[in-house]
Amino acid sequence: MHKEMGKQMGIDLHISPSIAEALRLPEADAEQALRRELAVALYSRGMLSFGKARELAALDKAAFGQLLGERGVIRHYGPQEAAEDLRYAAGHDAA
């Protein structure tokens, strides 16, 4: 999330077995499903840009855009998103 003395910080999230079981997702699909849910939620609240949210969801631009549409989440489009689109159009990964 932020850099501390030149090192990148990651976050490992532990989900208790009782919650994991309550999700009723196949174990093989649970992590990907949770990453997508978290990405949609954080994007919809303005906490992540489109590029970072799709990176979290491990989806390409079209698939993440489609997921947002299926969930009824309106796409935010500001200077950061415009810059990402320009980098993408120029052939550079926008994430």
C-alpha positions as CSV (number, residue, x, y, z in Angstrom):
1,M,0.0,0.0,0.0
2,H,2.8,2.5,0.8
3,K,6.5,2.4,0.7
4,E,8.5,2.3,3.9
5,M,12.3,2.8,3.7
6,G,12.3,1.7,0.0
7,K,10.4,-1.5,0.6
8,Q,7.0,-2.2,-0.8
9,M,4.3,-3.3,1.7
10,G,1.8,-6.0,0.9
11,I,-1.2,-7.1,2.8
12,D,-2.0,-10.7,3.6
13,L,-5.6,-11.2,4.7
14,H,-6.7,-14.2,6.7
15,I,-10.3,-15.4,6.4
16,S,-11.4,-17.7,9.2
17,P,-12.5,-21.2,8.2
18,S,-16.0,-20.5,9.5
19,I,-16.4,-17.4,7.2
20,A,-14.8,-19.3,4.2
21,E,-17.3,-22.1,4.7
22,A,-20.2,-19.6,4.9
23,L,-19.2,-18.2,1.5
24,R,-20.1,-21.6,-0.1
25,L,-17.6,-21.2,-2.8
26,P,-15.4,-24.0,-4.2
27,E,-12.0,-23.7,-2.5
28,A,-10.3,-23.3,-5.8
29,D,-12.5,-20.3,-6.7
30,A,-12.7,-18.6,-3.4
31,E,-9.6,-16.4,-3.6
32,Q,-10.3,-15.1,-7.1
33,A,-14.0,-14.5,-6.2
34,L,-13.0,-12.5,-3.1
35,R,-10.3,-10.5,-5.0
36,R,-13.0,-9.5,-7.5
37,E,-15.5,-8.6,-4.8
38,L,-12.9,-6.5,-3.0
39,A,-11.8,-4.8,-6.3
40,V,-15.4,-3.9,-7.2
41,A,-16.1,-2.6,-3.7
42,L,-12.9,-0.5,-3.4
43,Y,-13.4,0.9,-6.9
44,S,-17.0,1.8,-6.3
45,R,-16.0,3.7,-3.1
46,G,-13.2,5.6,-5.0
47,M,-10.5,3.9,-3.0
48,L,-8.8,2.4,-6.0
49,S,-8.4,3.6,-9.6
50,F,-9.8,1.4,-12.4
51,G,-6.3,0.2,-13.3
52,K,-5.4,-0.8,-9.7
53,A,-8.9,-2.4,-9.1
54,R,-8.6,-4.5,-12.2
55,E,-5.1,-5.4,-11.2
56,L,-6.5,-6.6,-7.8
57,A,-9.2,-8.5,-9.6
58,A,-6.7,-10.0,-12.0
59,L,-8.9,-9.0,-15.0
60,D,-8.1,-7.2,-18.2
61,K,-9.8,-3.8,-18.9
62,A,-12.7,-5.2,-20.9
63,A,-13.5,-8.0,-18.4
64,F,-13.3,-5.6,-15.4
65,G,-15.4,-3.0,-17.1
66,Q,-18.0,-5.7,-17.9
67,L,-17.9,-6.9,-14.2
68,L,-18.6,-3.3,-13.1
69,G,-21.5,-3.1,-15.5
70,E,-23.0,-6.3,-14.3
71,R,-22.8,-4.9,-10.7
72,G,-24.3,-1.6,-11.7
73,V,-21.1,0.3,-10.7
74,I,-20.7,3.5,-12.7
75,R,-17.3,4.0,-14.1
76,H,-15.4,6.9,-12.6
77,Y,-13.5,8.8,-15.3
78,G,-11.0,11.5,-14.2
79,P,-7.5,12.6,-15.1
80,Q,-5.9,9.4,-13.7
81,E,-8.2,7.2,-15.7
82,A,-7.6,9.3,-18.9
83,A,-3.8,9.0,-18.4
84,E,-4.1,5.2,-18.0
85,D,-6.2,5.0,-21.2
86,L,-3.6,7.1,-23.0
87,R,-0.8,4.8,-21.8
88,Y,-2.8,1.8,-22.8
89,A,-3.6,3.2,-26.2
90,A,0.1,3.9,-26.7
91,G,0.8,0.2,-26.1
92,H,2.0,0.4,-22.5
93,D,0.3,-1.5,-19.6
94,A,-1.8,1.0,-17.7
95,A,-1.8,-0.9,-14.4
